[in-house]
Amino acid sequence: MRAFYEIASDYCDWIERSVKRGNLAEWLPCILAELIHAAFCLAEDDSPDVGAGDFQVRECNREAARLPSLPFQHYHEVFNAFDLDSEPVTAGLDDDLYDIYDDLAEGFKIAKQVSPAEAKRYWSQSFRIHWGEHATGALRALYCAHWNK
């Protein structure tokens, strides 16, 4: 779980503090790919949960969340790649990035108020039902923006 925690913390730092991460067009797809990979691994991680004493719980501050200038704002996506009759919808990169942040921040809050094990369950479940859609959609859009210049 520590790998997920560190990646999620890095992402939240970027959103809250506008921490410079070099070339945003290169860093953003990398952090999203790392988050997606780490979230998939959470569900399969059968290692003992990190003890409360080993888990440095960070405070997330939604009011401080600010996005830097993004490489683009809107893109098209389909919500179910297997529904061949579905029409594309317009999605917003800023909406994706804030929704990911909100779910990660909620997990940090749960880690502090309940337990790290409960935070791990929350992050895994919310990835499957919510922020995973935002992360994969944003990653796909960033991929297209990079390679289809």
N, C-alpha and C positions, 0 to 999 in steps of 0.2 A: 504493500500500500504506500510505502514511502515514495516511490517513484511518482505515483499519481499525485500525491500530496504536493511534492515539489514542483511538478509541472503546473498543477492547478494554481499554486501559490504564485508562480512566475507569471501566469496569465492574469491573475487578479491584480498583481502589482502593476502590470502594464496598463490595465484598464483604469485603475484608481489613480495612479501617479503619472500617467503618460511617460513611463520610463522608456527612454530611447533604447531601441533594440536593433540598431543598425538599419539596414534597408528593410523597411516594413513589408514591401512586396515579397521579400525572401523570408523574413522571420515569421510573419503571420501564418503562411501555409505550414511551416515547420512546427510551430507550437500547436496548431490545430491537429496536425497528423499525430503528434506526440500525445495530445490529450485523448484523441480517439483510440489510439493503440492502448494507452494506459487504462482507459475505461473498459475496453474489451477484456483486458487482463484482470481487472478488479473482480469480475464475475467468476473467473477461474482461479483466483488467488486463494489457495487453501492454507496459506501460511498463517501462523498465529497473528491475531490482530495486534496492531501496535498498541502498547500500553499507554495509558493516559499520561504517565510521566515521561514517555519517550516522544510524545506528540506535541509539538509546539503549535498551538492553535492560533491562527492569525485572525485578526479582526478585519472583516470586509466592510467597506463603506460605500453603499450604493450612491449616496449623495455626492461622493467624491469621484464617481466613475465618469470619465471623460474619454472619448475616443479621439485619437489624432486624425488628421486628414487621411481619409481612406482612398485607395486607388480607384474605387468606383463605388457607387451606392446601390443601384438596383440590378437585378439579374432575373432570368427566368429559370424555373425549376418545375419538376413534377414531384408530387409527394409520394407517389407509389410507382416505382419504376416498372412494376409488373402489371399495372393497370394500363394496358395499351390504348385505351380509349380516353384516358385522362388528358385534359388540356393543361398546358403550362400555366403557371401563375407567376406573378411578379413578387420577388422576395427582396428584402433589404439587408445588405451586409451589416449595417449598424444594428438592426433588430436581432440578427443572428448573434453578433458578438455580445450584445447586452444580455440576451437570454441565456447564453452560455455562462456569462459572469454571474447572473442571478442564481442559477442552479448551483454553481460551484460555491458561491458565497453562502447559500443556505446550508450546504454540506459542512462548511467550516463552523457555522453557527451551531449546527447539530453536534459536531464534534466537541464543541466547548460546553454546551448545555446538557447534552445527554451522554454520548460516548463516541470515541473514534470508530468503534465497530458499527454503530448506528449510522454514522456519517458515511462509512464505506457502503452500507446497504443503500442509503439514500442516493449517493452518487451513481451507483450501478443502476438502480431502478430509474432514476431521472434521466440517465443517459439513454436507456432503452425507450422511454416514452416521450422525451422532450428534447433535451439539449443535444442529443446525438443527431437528430434531424437537422438542427441548426448548424452543428459543427461540420457534418458531411456536406450539407448544401453550400456552406461558405467555402469549404475546401475545394469543392468541385468548381465553384465560380472563380475562385482565385487561380486554380489550375487553368481554366479556360482563358482568363484574362492574361495570364503569363504566356501561354503557348499560342494564342490566337491573335497576337498583336498585329 
